[in-house]
Amino acid sequence: MKEDKYVANEYKYGAYGHLGESVAQNAVQAGTTIVFVGTAPVNLLRHYEDVVNCPVKLINFTNAQRMVGYSGDWEKFSLCEAISAHFDNPKGNIGPIYLINVLNPDIHRQKEQTDLSLVFSNGQAVIKSDTIILNTLSLDGKTEGIDYQVDYNFTNGMVMIRSVGEYMLSGAIDASFYEVDFTEVDETTVIGGVTAGGEYTGLGVLKLLYQEQNQVCNLIAAPGWSDRPDVYKAMCTVADKINGHWNAFVLADIPIEDTDSIESAITWKKSHGFENERSKVFWPKCKDAAGVVYHLSTMAAVEFLRTDYLHKSVPMETCGNKTIPVIGQYFGETAVNRGFDQIMANELTSRGISTCVFWGGNWVLWGDHTAAYEYGADTDARAVFDVSMRMLFYVLNSFQREWGVTIDGPFTKQLRDRILNKEQEKLDALTAQGALIGTPRILFLESENSKTDMMNGDFRWDIPVTPVPPLKSATAYVAYTDGGFSTYFERDEA
């Protein structure tokens, strides 16, 4: 049979069927730790000091409202998208998640107060606002706790003011408060850093996750911010050896505001350097049946956690081809682009851009490559698939967590053997689980441990592993044969 040009020379991703030449007879809680960075409506809380530039653990929707607030305006409060996707998901909720909120109502507030007149009825009044700094609210001539109390209803986005004490408030009463100001919240705020005096802000707060909550970050996302080149670059930089040790994988987006087609998305990705091997980038956005728009990086974060959980927190499976509760791709309110199918989507995935498509009766995430991948280009083998990078990080982080407690103890031959045996057990278990293939071994080589290094207390182990690749494409060859005609002449057995 002559060579099939389509199979040999074209990029494929998915399940395929092929019509060949005729052949004649004669011839649930995930152990993965994801951190989202952005803005949360902490201004709606009475005490927000402990949730500004601090790692905050969230376990469900109610807990999230209590810890960082909630608003449906994700343009202003980007972290609420992650809260909704993880804890109000029709497919099932998955967590926990960790947030780093960079909005500081003490700093990011308008210079002038907002004044308005409230009309009390039956001793109550409401203010519809998600930008109010709740603890700055005051009523003219009244004292909180004596004349009134304040609460916030996250369901309807209302400040609830109720009378307390002997007399009910009634009629018109002047109120004043400050509101948050987002003009000072920019890329620099999200990127943040660590000062010489020990002040942690933005992405720099990732360093506090381990020492304050004993968690090792596996995934980093910043929906609404990761599509900005400076933020993306900072995310990839900080993900490399957090605290000098931990490796994390970055989920980012390509902005739909600057792209309106597959070709423009590919061009934008390359020209803006969204090509780091420890990242996965997505385009465009998606929307659900209620018209709510999500970043695909957020949906990927949910499905990575869900899939990891099914594998006992081992990141051995991609988020690609996992169903997501949406009804279509989203390109912007005024966009004319009505979307693309799987074959067109493969133009994106062949350039290291993941997306979503309608496939198998559902909308699914589509793409199993890292951002460094480009079909036909010279890509490091480890960076071809997202699972490969994540599995390498998993093995690295696991080794460091396991043996960090032995540092500064005597390095005896018994300890060397204990490390070799324990790590080999873990490699064998990962192989049995289907996360690694072949016969991975941990090695303590004389050639890599010079006497000079050992005299200085520096020892090295080598762990060459092969992560299991995903089934990126499957092609069936169906050929016509005339052999079936012989059945017309076969005699039935009596």
N, C-alpha and C positions, 0 to 999 in steps of 0.2 A: 504494500500500500504506500502511495507517495506521501511525503511529509505534509502534515496539515499546517499550512502557513499561519492560520489564526492562532492555533495552540502554541506554536513555537515562538512567535514573534510579538504577540500582543499581550498586554497586561490583563490578567483575569482576577476577579474577586467575586465569589458567589458560587452557586450551583448552576451548571451548564448542561445543555444537551447538544449533541453534534450529529448531523446527518452525514455519514461517511459514504464511501463508494460502495456500490453494490458488489456483493460477493457471490459469484455463481458457484454452484455445487462442484462444477468441473474445475475450475481454476482455485434569717433571722436576726442578737447583737453581734455586729461585725467586730472583729479584732483589729481591722484596719483603722488607722487613725487619720481622718481627713481634717484639714484646717482650711476654713474659708476666711478671707480677709476682705473687709469692706466697711460699710456703714450700717448701723442698726439704730432704731428709734429709741435709744436709751434715754432721750429727753422726756419720754413718757413715764419714766420711773421716778420715784421719789428719791431714791439713792442710786446713783449710777457710777460712783467713783471706782468701784471694783470691777466694772465691765468696760472701762475705757483703756485701750491698749493693754489688755490682759487676755490670756487664753481662757475662754469660757466654755465649759462642757454643757451640751444640751442633750436631753434624752427623749423629749417628746414635745408636742406643740404647746401644751399648757406650761410646761417647764420653760420653754423658750420665751413665751410671753412674760412670764414672771422674771426671767433673768435678763433679757435684753429688749423686751417689748416686741411689738409687731405692727406692721403697716402694709397695706396693699400697694403702696406706691414704691415699687422696686427701683424706679429711676433715682429716687432720693435715698432710699434705704435698701442697698443692694443685698445685704445679708438676709433679708426676709425672703428672697427667692430661694435660697438654700433651705431655710426653715420650712417653707411650703413644700418643696420638692421632696424633702426627707421625711416630713412628719404629717403631710396631708396628701399622700400619694395614693391614687386609686389602686395601684398594684400592690400596695402594702408599704408600711413605713419601715425605715431602716436607719439605725443610728448606733452609737451616739455620734455627734459631730462636734467639732470645736470651732468657735468663732473668735476672730480678733477684730473688735470694733474700733475704728479709728476716729469716730465722731465724738468730740469732746464738747458738750454743751457749755462748759465754762469758757471755752475759747471760741468755738464756732457758733456764735450767737450774734443776732442783729444788734447794732449799736443803740437803736431806739426801741423803747417799749411799745408794745401794741396795746391800745386802749379801746375798750368797747363797753357798751351798756348791756347788761344782762337783765332779762325779765324773768323773775322768779314766779313760778306757779306751783301751788301746793308745796311750797318750801324747797323747790328744786329748780335748777337751771342747767343748761348744757352748752358746751362750746365744741363745735365740730372742727377738729384740728389734729394733725399728726406732727406739726412742727412746733407746737407749744412746749416750752420747757416747764414741765409741770410744777416743779418746786419753786418757780418764780411767780406763780399766780397769786394775786392778792385782790381782795374786795375792799372797796373804799369804806373805811370806818368799821370794818369787821375783822374779827380775829379767828384764824383757822384753829380748829379744835375746840373753840368756845362757841362760835356762831355758826360755823359750817365745817364740812369735811369734803375732801376732794378725792376722787378715784377716776380711773380711766377704763373705759369699755373698749377693748380691742376689737370686738366683733363689729361694732358700728362706727368706731373711730371717734368716740365722743368723750369729752371731759365731763364727768358727772359731779355736780356740786349740790350737796344736800345740807339742809339745815340741821343743826344739832342744838341741844339746849332747850330752854323753856319756850322760846319764841321762834316761829317760822319766819324765814325771810320771805318777803313778798315785794312785788313791784319792781321797778327799775333800780339796779345797783351797778355802779361803775366798777369795771374790772380792768386789771392791767397785768401784763406778763411779757416775758421775752420769748422770742422764737429762734430756732436754730438757723444759722446762715451757712449755706453750702458753698458759697463762693470761695472760701478758704480751704475747702476739702478738695485736694487735687492729687495728681500722681505722686508728688513728693510726700503727701500725708500718708498715702497707702504704702509707699516704699519704706518710709521711716528709716530706722536704724537703731544703733546703740551709742549713746554718748559716753565720754570718758567718766562721767559722773554716775553711770549706771542707769540712765533713763532709756527705756525700751519703747519704741513706737513702731507702728505698721508691721511690715514683714520682719522687722527685728525682734518682735515679740515671740516669734517662733522659737527663739533660743530659751524662752522661759517655760515652754511646754514640758520639757523633760525634767527640769529641776523643780518645777512647782507641782506638776501633776503626774510625773513618772510615765509620760507617754512619748513614744517615738513617732514622729510625723511620717506618714507614708505617702499621702497625697496633699497637694496644695492647689487651691482654686480661688479665684477672685472674680466671679462673674460681674460684668459691668466695668471692670478695671483691667482685666488680663488682656484685652484687645488693644491696649496702649503699649507701644514698643518698649518704653522705659520700664513699665511695670512688669511686662513679660520677661525682660532681661533680668530684672531684679529677682523675680520669682525663681528663675532657673539658677541664678547665682546662689541664692540663699538655700535652695534645695540640695546643693552640693555640700555634704558634710555639715549638717546642722549641729551646733555644739562641737564642731570638729570631728564628728563621728557619723551622724545619721544621714542616709540618702533618701530623698523623697522624689516623687514623680509629679510633674506639673500638668494641670489641665487648663487650657487657655482657649480663647476665641479669636476669630478674625472679625473685624467690625463690619456689620452690614451697611453702615452709613457710607463707607468708602468703596463698597463693592456691590455690583448688581448682577453679576453673572459668574459662572464657573471660571471662565478665563480671567476675569478681573480678580477673583479670590486667589487664584494660583499666583498671579503676578504680584498681588499685594503681599502674600506670604513670603515670597522670595525677596522682594525688594525691602521688606522690613525685618528680615532676619529671623522669622519665626521658624527656626530650623534646629532647635536644640534637641539632642537625642534623649534627654531626660524629660521631654514634654510631649504632649499630644494636643493638637490644635483642631478646632471645629469651626464649621461654617455651613449654613447660615444659622439662624435661630429656629425655634419651633413654637407652635402654639397648640393649646388644648381646646377641648370642645366649648369651653366657656370664653374662648378668645384670649386667655391669659398667655403671655409670651414668656418663654424660658430660653436661657442660653443653653446650648447643647452641652457645654462643659459641665453645667449643673446636673443635667440628666445623666451624663457619663459618671459623675461622682456617685450618684445614687446607685447606678447599676454596677459600678466597680465594688462598692461596699456590699451590695446584695450578692454578687457573684463570689466575692471573697468569702463571705459568710458561709456559702454552700460548700466551700472547700476548706473549712476550718481555718479561715483567715490566711490561707496561702494564696497569693496573687497569681494563680496559674492559668487563669482564663481571661480573655479580653472582654471589654464591654461591648464589642461589635456584635451586631445581630441580636441584641437584647431588646425586647419590646419596651416601648416608652408610651405613657398615656397621653399622646398628642394626636392631632388630626391633620397635621401638615407642616411643611417648611414655612418659614417666615422670613421675608426679605425687607420688611418695613411697611409702614402704614400706606405709603403712596406708591409702593413698588408695583411694577407691571409683571414681574417675573412670577409665573404660576407654578414653578417648581420643576423637578427633574426626576427621572426614574433611576433604577439601579445602574444601568449601563452608563448613563451620563455621570452618575455619582462616582463611578470608578475612575473618571478623569481626575476627580479630587483625591480619592484614596491613593491613586498611583503617584500623587505628588505629596503624600504625607498629610493630607487634610481629611479629617473624619467628618461625617455628616449624618443625616438620617434619611431613610427612604421607606416607601411602602413596599413591604415584601412579606410573602407568606400570610397575607390577610391582616397584617398589623404594621404599624409604624415602628421601625427599629433603628437603633444606632447603627451606623455603617462605617467600618474602618477599623483595622487592627494594627496599623502602623504607628510609629513614632513620627514626630514632626521632622526628623532628620531623613526620613525615607524619601527617595525619588526613584521611580522605576527606571532601570537602565543606567542609573548613575552608580558610582562607586560608594556604596553605603557600608559602614562597619556592620558586620553580621549581627552584632549584639543589638543594634539599633533598628533592625528591620521591623520587629514586632514590639508592641507595648508590653506584652507579657514577658518577653526576654529581659527587658530592662528592669521591670518590676521584680522579677524573680532574682536577678542578680543583686538588686538592692535588698531583697528579703534575706538572702543568704549572708550578705555583708552585715546587715543590722543585727541579725540573729547571733552571729559570731561575737560581735562586740558586746551585746547585752549579756550573753552567756558568760564571757570570760573577763569582763571589765572588773568584776569584784576580786579577781585574783592578782590584779596589778600590784606590784611591790611586795608580793609574797615570794618566797624562794622558788626559783624555776628548777625544780628537780626533774629527774628523768621520769618519775612517777606522774608529775603534772603534765609533762609533755605527752605521755601516753594517754592520760585521762582526756586531754584535749583532743587528741587524735581519735580516740575511741568514741567519745561523745559526739563529735562532729560527724564522724562516719555514720553513726547511728541516725543522725538527722538526715544526712544525705540519702541513706538507704530508705528511710521513711518517705522522703519526698519522691524518690524514684518509685516506690511501691504505690504511692498515691497518684502517680501519673503527672507530677509536676516537673520531673527531670527524666531524661532518657539516657540510655547507656549505663555505664558503671562509674559514676562520679566518685572521686577519691580525694581525700584531704592528704596533702603531702607536707612533710617536714624535711626539706632537702638540704644536704650538706652544701651543695653548690650555691644555695641562696642564703645560707647562714654562715657568714665568714666569722673567723675568730675575733676580728675587730668589732663586728656588730655584737657578737655575743658578750664580749668583754664589757660593752657599753649597755648590756641589758636589753638589746634589741633582737627580737626573734620573729621569724616569718613563717607563715603557713601558706601554701598554695592550694586553691580549691577550684580547679577547672570543672565547670559544669555545663550541661547542655539543657536549657529549658525546652519544654515540649512546645513545638510551634503550633499555631492554630491551623485548622483546615481552612485555608484561605480560599481555595477554589476546588470544586469537584466537577469533573467533566465525564459524562457518559457518552460513549460512541455507540450509536444505534445504526446498524447496517441492514440493508435488504438482502435476503438470501432466497434462492429458489428451492431450497431443500425441502420446504414444507409441502411442495406439490406431491411428493412421493406418497403422502398419506392417502391420496385418492386411489392408489393402486395396491395398498396393503390389504390382505385378506383378513377379515375378522376371525378371531379364534372361536372355534365352536364351544 
